């Protein structure tokens, strides 16, 4: 269990609805530059993307299987986050966390564990038991992944974040080798029998995030 510090930390909050991946990345990178140069509040962005496959810095083009991206007209974007290949699309809650780690001496592993704890707390709001694995970042339900995780750190500032599968088109995951793992599946809250709205899921995530990261909202 991750225990947040006693003092709270200011976060701007953006609830953006659906936004293209490149546009969301540009917002993150701009906040990173601002924090490096001037400091200021951290940022939490909540949104979903149109269908897109992203290749992280450890990913390989061979982890994208040609048939589905071509047939479904799904964009493929190389990005600067850690990790390998994943899918984003409607029905998935994406949370990007742009956070200054320098007060905590840049402990990225602690940040990753907090992100996982946030996912686990969010799922618990609906009675879903999520678990984590040391060797495989993200959160699992049984033998299937329900939430992915990938981050980048630049000069003490971390960005990118997490994606929780509420009710996406899971067939789109068959177009890739998700996170480079061939022998395990991907699931969603809906497939597990838990129906909820995007707004309800966001509210549960905000509560879990505020607790784990000791966050207070500035706007």
C-alpha positions in Angstrom: 0.0 0.0 0.0 1.3 3.5 -0.9 0.9 6.1 1.8 0.7 9.6 0.5 2.5 12.5 2.4 0.5 14.5 4.9 0.7 17.8 2.9 -1.4 18.2 -0.1 -0.1 19.2 -3.6 -1.8 21.5 -6.1 -3.0 20.0 -9.4 -4.8 21.7 -12.3 -7.6 19.4 -13.6 -8.6 19.1 -17.2 -11.6 17.0 -18.2 -11.3 17.1 -21.9 -13.7 14.5 -23.4 -12.4 13.0 -26.6 -9.2 14.4 -27.9 -6.7 13.3 -30.6 -3.5 11.7 -29.2 -1.1 14.2 -30.7 -3.1 17.2 -29.3 -3.1 15.6 -25.8 0.6 14.9 -26.0 1.3 18.5 -27.0 -0.5 19.8 -23.9 1.5 17.4 -21.7 4.8 18.5 -23.2 3.9 22.2 -22.8 3.2 21.7 -19.1 6.5 19.8 -18.7 8.4 22.8 -20.1 6.5 25.1 -17.8 7.3 23.1 -14.8 10.9 22.8 -15.7 11.3 26.5 -16.3 8.9 28.1 -13.7 7.4 25.4 -11.4 3.7 25.7 -10.6 0.8 23.3 -10.2 1.0 19.7 -11.5 -1.6 18.6 -14.0 -4.1 15.8 -14.3 -5.8 15.3 -17.7 -8.8 13.0 -18.1 -9.9 12.1 -21.6 -10.4 9.4 -24.2 -8.8 9.1 -27.6 -10.2 8.2 -31.0 -8.9 4.7 -31.9 -5.1 4.8 -32.1 -2.2 2.4 -31.6 0.8 3.9 -29.9 4.3 2.5 -29.9 6.4 3.3 -26.8 10.1 3.6 -26.6 10.6 -0.1 -26.0 8.0 -1.1 -28.7 8.7 -2.7 -32.0 6.8 -2.3 -35.2 6.3 -6.1 -35.4 4.1 -5.9 -32.4 1.4 -4.3 -34.5 -0.4 -6.8 -36.7 -1.3 -5.3 -40.0 -4.8 -6.6 -40.6 -6.9 -4.7 -38.1 -5.2 -1.3 -38.3 -5.6 -1.3 -42.1 -9.2 -2.6 -42.0 -10.4 -0.4 -39.2 -8.4 2.7 -40.3 -6.7 3.0 -36.9 -3.8 5.4 -36.7 -0.4 4.2 -35.6 1.8 6.8 -33.6 5.3 6.4 -32.2 5.4 8.2 -28.9 8.0 9.1 -26.2 6.5 7.2 -23.3 8.1 4.1 -21.8 6.7 0.7 -22.5 5.7 -1.0 -25.7 2.6 -1.1 -27.9 -0.9 -0.3 -26.7 -4.3 0.7 -27.9 -6.5 3.7 -27.0 -10.0 4.2 -28.0 -13.6 5.3 -27.0 -14.8 3.6 -23.9 -11.4 3.8 -22.2 -10.6 6.4 -19.5 -7.1 7.9 -20.0 -5.5 9.8 -17.2 -2.3 11.8 -17.9 -0.3 12.9 -14.9 2.2 15.7 -15.4 4.0 15.8 -12.0 7.1 17.5 -10.7 9.1 14.7 -9.0 12.0 16.9 -7.9 10.7 17.5 -4.4 10.7 13.7 -4.0 14.2 13.3 -5.5 12.7 12.0 -8.7 11.6 8.6 -7.5 9.9 7.2 -10.6 9.2 3.8 -9.2 7.2 5.3 -6.4 5.3 7.3 -9.0 4.5 4.2 -10.9 3.3 2.4 -7.8 1.0 5.3 -7.0 -0.5 5.2 -10.4 -1.2 1.5 -10.0 -2.7 2.2 -6.5 -4.9 4.8 -8.1 -6.2 2.3 -10.6 -6.8 -0.3 -8.0 -8.7 2.2 -5.8 -10.8 3.3 -8.8 -11.8 -0.3 -9.6 -12.6 -1.0 -6.0 -15.2 1.7 -6.2 -17.1 -0.7 -8.4 -16.3 -3.9 -6.5 -13.6 -5.0 -8.9 -10.4 -6.5 -7.4 -7.4 -5.3 -9.3 -3.9 -6.6 -8.7 -0.4 -5.6 -9.8 2.6 -7.5 -10.8 6.2 -6.4 -10.2 7.3 -7.6 -13.7 4.4 -6.2 -15.6 3.3 -2.6 -15.0 -0.4 -2.0 -15.1 -3.3 -3.6 -13.3 -4.8 -7.1 -13.8 -8.0 -8.9 -13.0 -7.1 -12.5 -12.8 -5.0 -13.3 -15.8 -6.2 -10.4 -18.0 -5.0 -6.8 -18.1 -7.7 -4.1 -17.4 -5.5 -1.1 -17.2 -2.2 -0.1 -18.9 0.5 2.2 -17.7 3.4 4.1 -19.3 5.4 7.1 -18.3 8.3 9.3 -19.3 10.5 11.5 -17.1 12.3 14.6 -18.4 14.5 16.7 -16.1 12.6 15.6 -13.0 9.1 16.0 -14.5 7.0 12.9 -15.3 4.2 12.7 -17.8 2.0 10.2 -19.7 0.0 7.9 -17.3 -2.7 5.3 -17.3 -5.6 3.9 -19.3 -8.6 2.0 -17.7 -10.8 -0.2 -19.9 -14.3 0.8 -19.2 -16.1 -0.5 -22.3 -13.7 -0.2 -25.3 -13.9 -2.4 -28.4 -11.7 -5.2 -27.1 -11.4 -6.6 -30.7 -9.1 -3.8 -31.4 -6.5 -5.2 -29.0 -6.2 -8.2 -31.3 -4.5 -5.9 -33.8 -1.4 -5.7 -31.5 0.7 -7.7 -29.0 -0.5 -5.6 -26.0 2.5 -4.4 -24.0 4.6 -7.1 -25.7 2.7 -9.9 -23.8 1.6 -12.7 -26.1 0.0 -15.2 -23.7 -2.4 -13.2 -21.7 -5.6 -11.4 -22.5 -7.2 -7.9 -22.1 -10.5 -7.3 -20.3 -12.8 -4.4 -19.4 -15.2 -3.4 -16.7 -18.1 -4.1 -19.1 -16.8 -7.6 -20.0 -16.6 -8.3 -16.3 -20.3 -7.3 -15.9 -19.7 -3.8 -14.4 -21.6 -1.2 -16.5 -20.8 2.5 -15.7 -20.7 5.8 -17.4 -17.5 7.7 -18.2 -18.5 10.4 -15.7 -19.0 7.9 -12.9 -15.6 6.3 -13.6 -13.9 9.7 -13.7 -15.4 10.6 -10.3 -14.1 7.4 -8.7 -10.7 8.0 -10.3 -10.5 11.6 -9.0 -11.3 10.4 -5.4 -8.7 7.6 -5.6 -6.1 9.9 -7.2 -6.6 12.6 -4.6 -6.1 10.1 -1.8 -3.0 8.4 -3.3 -1.2 11.5 -4.5 -2.5 13.9 -1.7 -3.8 16.1 -4.5 -6.0 19.2 -4.2 -7.6 20.8 -7.3 -6.8 24.4 -8.2 -9.4 24.6 -11.0 
